Amino acid sequence: MPGDKSTAIGELRGLQSRPHMNYWYYFWVANFILAGSGFALITLIVLVRGLGDLRDMFANLRREAQRPR
């Protein structure tokens, strides 16, 4: 019934009895922050360590290209 107050009150009680849902929200937010931070850290490590390797590779390629055949 559209005018049934007991159903509306039951729905309000159902919504109010869900405070534990906030814990899941914070759990997933913390996991998202942790995963994003881990990804950023790994990206920085690969960038810093890989930059020297790329420089060496391009220097070797230049030397090979300039070498007389």
C-alpha positions as CSV (number, residue, x, y, z in Angstrom):
1,M,0.0,0.0,0.0
2,P,1.4,3.4,-0.9
3,G,0.2,5.0,2.4
4,D,1.4,2.3,4.7
5,K,3.5,3.9,7.4
6,S,4.8,0.6,8.8
7,T,6.7,-0.1,5.5
8,A,8.2,3.4,5.4
9,I,9.3,3.1,9.1
10,G,10.8,-0.4,8.3
11,E,12.7,1.0,5.4
12,L,14.1,3.8,7.6
13,R,15.1,1.4,10.3
14,G,16.8,-0.8,7.6
15,L,18.8,2.2,6.4
16,Q,19.8,3.3,9.9
17,S,20.9,-0.2,10.8
18,R,23.7,-0.3,8.2
19,P,26.5,1.7,9.9
20,H,28.9,-1.2,9.1
21,M,28.8,-0.3,5.5
22,N,31.1,2.7,6.3
23,Y,33.8,0.2,7.2
24,W,33.7,-1.3,3.7
25,Y,33.9,2.1,2.2
26,Y,37.0,3.0,4.2
27,F,38.5,-0.5,3.5
28,W,38.2,0.0,-0.3
29,V,39.4,3.6,-0.2
30,A,42.5,2.5,1.8
31,N,43.1,-0.3,-0.7
32,F,42.7,2.0,-3.6
33,I,45.2,4.5,-2.1
34,L,47.6,1.6,-1.2
35,A,47.4,0.2,-4.8
36,G,47.8,3.6,-6.4
37,S,50.8,4.4,-4.2
38,G,52.4,1.1,-4.9
39,F,51.9,1.6,-8.7
40,A,53.4,5.1,-8.5
41,L,56.4,3.8,-6.5
42,I,57.1,0.9,-8.9
43,T,56.7,3.4,-11.8
44,L,59.3,5.7,-10.3
45,I,61.7,2.8,-9.6
46,V,61.4,1.6,-13.2
47,L,61.8,5.1,-14.6
48,V,64.9,5.9,-12.6
49,R,66.7,2.5,-13.1
50,G,65.6,2.2,-16.7
51,L,66.7,5.6,-17.7
52,G,70.4,4.7,-17.4
53,D,69.8,1.5,-19.4
54,L,68.1,3.4,-22.2
55,R,70.9,5.9,-22.3
56,D,73.4,3.0,-22.6
57,M,71.4,1.3,-25.3
58,F,71.1,4.5,-27.4
59,A,74.8,5.2,-27.0
60,N,75.7,1.7,-28.2
61,L,73.3,2.1,-31.2
62,R,75.0,5.4,-32.1
63,R,78.5,3.9,-31.9
64,E,77.4,1.0,-34.1
65,A,75.8,3.3,-36.6
66,Q,78.9,5.5,-36.8
67,R,81.4,2.6,-37.1
68,P,82.8,2.2,-40.6
69,R,81.9,-1.0,-42.4
